[in-house]
C-alpha cells in the first residue's frame, strides 16, 4: 500500500497485477468542481449572479447557507468556475461550523467561499461581504462591502452575457464557463493601458491614468478594486 502511494505521489502512476494501472492525470481534481452546474446557479439567481461574479473577481468573502449540506457543497464547489482564469479552488471551505477554532483559520484568509448549514451565520456580518441564502434564493451584500461592490453599466453587460449564455439550451456548462472566462479576459484588457512595470518587473496600476480616462464612476471604482485584489496597487 505504501509503495503504491509513493509511486502515485512521485510518478503519478502505480501498477499492480491485481488492480491494473492507476494514472493520477485521469483524476483531475478540477473535474469534481465541474460536477456542479453554472446553469443551475444562473437559473436560480438570474441577473444577481453578477454579484457572485463581482465578489469573486474582487476576492471578497462569500458565505453560503442552506440547511442541507449536499446543497451547500454542490453550490460552493461550482462558484470558482465563475473566475475560471484563476484556477483556484483553495478558496473553498465548503462545510464550516460556527466554532471558534474553525472561524479563526477562516478569518485569516483574504477571500473565500464558506458553506454553513447553521442559519445563525447570517448574524455574523464579520464573516462575510456577500451572504447567499440558498434556501430563500437571496443574496445580500454586507454594508461595509457595498462601496467596492457598486454596480454599473459594465456589470450589467457582464450579467446579461452570463444570463444569455446560461439560458441557451444549446450550450453546456463548460461552454457557459468559457463565455464568462472570455468576458473576464476582456475586463482585464481595460486595466492593461493603465498598468506599468516597476524596476523589479512587478506590474502596478497607474491610478492617475485610470482617473484621467474618465470611466463611469462604477466602472472606475470596480477596476480600482480589481487592481487591489490583484495586488497591483503601490503601497
N, C-alpha and C positions, 0 to 999 in steps of 0.2 A: 504493500500500500504506500509506504513512504517513498519507495523508489519511483513509483508511478507519479506521485505528487511532485517530486523533484524534477522528473522528466518533463512534465507539463509546464512547471514553473520556469525551467531553464531553456527548454527547446520548443515548447508549445505543442508537443506531441508525446503520446505514450502508446505502446503496442503490447498486446498480450494474446496468447493463443486462445484463451477463454473468451475474452471480450472484444477482440479485434483492435482497431485503431481509434484513438481519440485525438482530434485536432482542435486546439483551442480557438483557432480562427473560425471554426464552424459555429461557435457560440459567442458571437459578438454581443457584448452586453447592451449595446445601443438598440438591438432588435427588441429587447424586452421593453424598452421605453416606447417603442413604436407600436406596442401591442394596444395601447390606448388610442383613442380617436380624437384628432383635432376637429373633425367634422362634428362630432358629438358635442364638443365644448362650444363650438360656434352655434350649433342648433339650440343649445340651452341659453346662451348669453347674448347671441346676436352681436350688435354693434358694441356692446360693453366688453367684448373680447379685447378691444383695443386697450382697455385699462390694464388687462393682464399683460399684453404685449409691451406696453409702455413701462410697466413696473419691472418687467424682466430686463428690458433694454437698459433701464437705469439702475439695475441691480438693487431693487428695493426688497423689503421683507414682505413676503406673501404668506398669510396663514389661511389654511383651508379647513373648513369644518363640515362634517357630516356624521350622523350617529353610527353609520355603518363603515367600518374600516375598509371594506372592499371598495366602496365608492371613493373614499379619500385617496386610497393608493392608486387606483386607476386614473383618477383625475390629476393628481400631483405628478405622477411619473410621465404624463403626457405634456405638461406645461413647458419643460425645457425645449421642446421641439419648436416653440414659437420664436426662440432665438437660436436656431439651428447652427448659425455661424460660430457660436461659442463652443459647441460640442462639450458642454459642461453639465454633468449630472451630479457633480459633487455638492451642488446647492440643494439637493433633495434631502429632506428629513420627513419621510412620508408618514411616520407614526410616532408622534410625540405625546408626552404626558405633562401635566402641569406640576412636575416635580422639580424642586429647586436645582438638583444636580443636573437634570437634563436641560433645563432652561438656561443654566449658567453657560453650558457649552454652546447652545444655540445663539445666545446673545453676543458671543464672541465673533460670530460670522457677520460679514459685511452685508450680504444679501442672501436670501434663502427662500425656499418653498417648504413650509412646515405643515404637516397634516395632524389634525386633532379630532377626536370623537367626543370631546367634552365641550359643550356649548359655553362653559364658563370662560373659555379662552376669548370669547367676544368682549369680555370685560377687562381684557389685558391689552389696552392700546399700546403699551410699551413694547409689545412683542411684534407688532405689525405696522406696515404702511398701507397695506391693502388686505382687507378681510373678505374672504369668499365663503358665504353660507350656501353650500351646495344644496342643502335640503330645501331652502327657500328661493334658490336661484337669484341670490342677491350678492352684489359686490359693493363694498364700502371702502372709500378712501379715507384714511385717518387724517384728522385736521392738520397735523404737522407735515403731512406729505402732499397736501393739496397744491402748494405753490410749485413744487417740482413737477407735479403731475397735471399741470394745467393743460387742457386740450385745446387744439386749434384746427385750422384747415388741414394741415399735414396729417394730423391724427385721424381726421375724418376720411381723408383719402386712403390711408392705410386700413382703417376699419372697413371701409367699403370694399376694398380689394379682398380682405380676409373673408368677409361675408359672401361676396360673389363667388370667390373660388370654392369655398366650403359648400355652397349651395348647388354647385354644378354637379349633377348626378353622374357625369362622365368622368369626373376627377376622383382619384383615390386620395387617401390621407397623405401619402408620400408626395403626391403632386401638389396638394394644398401647401404642405410644408415647403416645397420647393418654391412656390409662388411667393410665400411670405419671406423666404430667405432672399429671393431676388429683390424684393421691395426693401428689405433691411439693408442690403448692399447698396441700394440707391440712396438710402438715408446717409450712409457713411460718406458717399460722394459729396454730400452737402458740406461735410466737415473738411474735406481734403483741401479746398482752396485757402482755408484759414489755419492750416497746420504748418508748423515749421520745425525743423530738426535742430536739436541742441548739438554742442560740440561732441557730446557723448553718443550722439545718434538717436537719442530718445525724441519722440515726436510730441510736441506741445501745441495747444490751441492758442492762436493769436486772438485774444478776446477783443481787442480794439478793432481788428479787421472784421471780426464777426459782427460787431455792433455797427460798423460803417456800411455793411451790406444792407442794413435796414429790413431784415426779415420781419414778418408779422411777429408781435411780441411773444405769442405762444410758441412759435417755431424757434425763435432765438433762445427762449428760455429752455426748450427741450434740448436743443443742440448743445447748449452750455452744460446742462446737467448730464447729457450723454458723454460729453468730453470728460466731465468729472468722474463718471462711472468707469471710463476707460483709462483713468489716471493720466489725462492729457493736460491737466491744469498745473501751472507753475506754482509751487508753494512759496 
